[in-house]
């Protein structure tokens, strides 16, 4: 029972940042933006979260600063890719490296440390105990007592499904990616839709980053996003942006993340750390095989 | 060429000015900082030699990215390929002990083999299973990172060391140094020359460029897309692997943790900012290396931390690439207006 609970909780912990960032990527995917800057946005968010929580002694401030940090990156993306029409791929690569450089630089400038910063003054994002759910047999311990961001993630998932498929904005969002010229000629400016998509992506990646640095740990370390932004991107591409598919894939990755921790009893940690990336490759393999079959 | 040079120089100057602005906001003196930066990397033989030596991995990974992007495949696996190249060279250097004249070429070949092996995995995944190399190479980067970390922590661990690293490779595998100048520059120049010839003068290179510019046209013209794809992936992987091998053979002579650092990602940025041109990659590689080499001096003399250079590099890339598009647009508009005026007159 305890192993089961540990695996489920590990799965949720691993899936949360990936799902949040991937939901952000969904918006830009539907808006027709090749956005590979999620990795950098997450990192900026993680740094902002620690910064805010440390200086204002409040996790809420941490959350807001996380969103601020990643939205700042989204704004730079908007400036270059949407306003100046620079290549999106190039902008994304440069922004990811900018995020690594800027957070390392600021880590040293503000906290005067190299590598990682941790302090008891950084307040973590609290866990939410829901009295009603705690009483549910078996599942109660899993449903209640999760991190606040886990519940926010669920809300974001449901909201995204609604916004993208049921609202006027969602229709325009999908039109921006599907056929930008006809959206423009219908009197809606594609550029504006794309700006909104990127801003939403910034907010969601900020939450993902906050979960990394204030969720199950309270520290910031250099390059702590460690490829999760890339995995989110892979998740978005694998299911063609479908939010439910993304949720499924994120849970799968979360599961392999937890599995990796569990495997550490018998394998060197370097191999268990590879598991989520291998799982991504496996998912890509099955996706390609399915596409091949469908094409036939 | 003139227009490109002007837009590149303008872009770099604007980026440096933006960097100066950031420094001013933080209360540093930008002029003395830049003076310290470039005097530490360019003034005198020894700084120049260090800059050249540090430029080698940047240029080689940059060339790898340039050739890949210009020929079509989105090979973003340079970081992993560099690590695997370094690992293969280290393995060879630890187990072989030949005369230097044989040893060095063998290790270089091993390094290229290591890189090509890693990019070949991605290429085969694409060839057999139609898996997008954009994601596979990225995932293989992380896997190579952990794999090499394991290799230097357990099987190849140097028992006398305090952190994960291998013992030093045999002396015969060390690249010779001439005073301050390391001969890794010569290897890089040879690779550059060979690549330039292949890319610009041979049929294969012509087909690669053609495929990169218009895959459909190339296919209709009878180019074997699949074979060229595999060739490009292997060649670009070998280049990144060579970079890794040279880092080991020229520098610490062993595989340390964090050996690749940011070389390979910087190489990708260099390729991007050079618009996938080979000569441009060489020049920007030298420029970025002068920034990175000077960062140490900047940190010693002024109070600006060396990490600032990473920020500056990203700013340079964004400004130069965005500026290139804008400038072209402005020039074309003014040309069109001139023409319109002539017609009207």
Boltz contact constraints between the chains, C-beta under 6 A:
constraints:
  - contact:
      token1: [A, 80]
      token2: [B, 318]
      max_distance: 6.0
  - contact:
      token1: [A, 80]
      token2: [B, 322]
      max_distance: 6.0
  - contact:
      token1: [A, 84]
      token2: [B, 322]
      max_distance: 6.0
  - contact:
      token1: [A, 86]
      token2: [B, 321]
      max_distance: 6.0
  - contact:
      token1: [A, 86]
      token2: [B, 322]
      max_distance: 6.0
  - contact:
      token1: [A, 90]
      token2: [B, 272]
      max_distance: 6.0
  - contact:
      token1: [A, 90]
      token2: [B, 321]
      max_distance: 6.0
  - contact:
      token1: [A, 94]
      token2: [B, 314]
      max_distance: 6.0
  - contact:
      token1: [A, 94]
      token2: [B, 317]
      max_distance: 6.0
  - contact:
      token1: [A, 94]
      token2: [B, 318]
      max_distance: 6.0
  - contact:
      token1: [A, 97]
      token2: [B, 265]
      max_distance: 6.0
  - contact:
      token1: [A, 97]
      token2: [B, 314]
      max_distance: 6.0
  - contact:
      token1: [A, 98]
      token2: [B, 314]
      max_distance: 6.0
  - contact:
      token1: [A, 101]
      token2: [B, 310]
      max_distance: 6.0
  - contact:
      token1: [A, 101]
      token2: [B, 311]
      max_distance: 6.0
  - contact:
      token1: [A, 101]
      token2: [B, 314]
      max_distance: 6.0
  - contact:
      token1: [A, 102]
      token2: [B, 311]
      max_distance: 6.0
  - contact:
      token1: [A, 104]
      token2: [B, 307]
      max_distance: 6.0
  - contact:
      token1: [A, 105]
      token2: [B, 307]
      max_distance: 6.0
  - contact:
      token1: [A, 105]
      token2: [B, 308]
      max_distance: 6.0
  - contact:
      token1: [A, 105]
      token2: [B, 311]
      max_distance: 6.0
  - contact:
      token1: [A, 108]
      token2: [B, 305]
      max_distance: 6.0
  - contact:
      token1: [A, 108]
      token2: [B, 307]
      max_distance: 6.0
  - contact:
      token1: [A, 227]
      token2: [B, 142]
      max_distance: 6.0
  - contact:
      token1: [A, 230]
      token2: [B, 138]
      max_distance: 6.0
  - contact:
      token1: [A, 234]
      token2: [B, 135]
      max_distance: 6.0
  - contact:
      token1: [A, 268]
      token2: [B, 150]
      max_distance: 6.0
  - contact:
      token1: [A, 270]
      token2: [B, 146]
      max_distance: 6.0
  - contact:
      token1: [A, 270]
      token2: [B, 149]
      max_distance: 6.0
  - contact:
      token1: [A, 270]
      token2: [B, 150]
      max_distance: 6.0
  - contact:
      token1: [A, 273]
      token2: [B, 146]
      max_distance: 6.0
  - contact:
      token1: [A, 274]
      token2: [B, 143]
      max_distance: 6.0
  - contact:
      token1: [A, 274]
      token2: [B, 146]
      max_distance: 6.0
  - contact:
      token1: [A, 277]
      token2: [B, 139]
      max_distance: 6.0
  - contact:
      token1: [A, 277]
      token2: [B, 142]
      max_distance: 6.0
  - contact:
      token1: [A, 277]
      token2: [B, 143]
      max_distance: 6.0
  - contact:
      token1: [A, 280]
      token2: [B, 139]
      max_distance: 6.0
  - contact:
      token1: [A, 281]
      token2: [B, 139]
      max_distance: 6.0
  - contact:
      token1: [A, 284]
      token2: [B, 131]
      max_distance: 6.0
  - contact:
      token1: [A, 284]
      token2: [B, 135]
      max_distance: 6.0
  - contact:
      token1: [A, 285]
      token2: [B, 129]
      max_distance: 6.0
  - contact:
      token1: [A, 288]
      token2: [B, 129]
      max_distance: 6.0
  - contact:
      token1: [A, 288]
      token2: [B, 130]
      max_distance: 6.0
  - contact:
      token1: [A, 288]
      token2: [B, 131]
      max_distance: 6.0
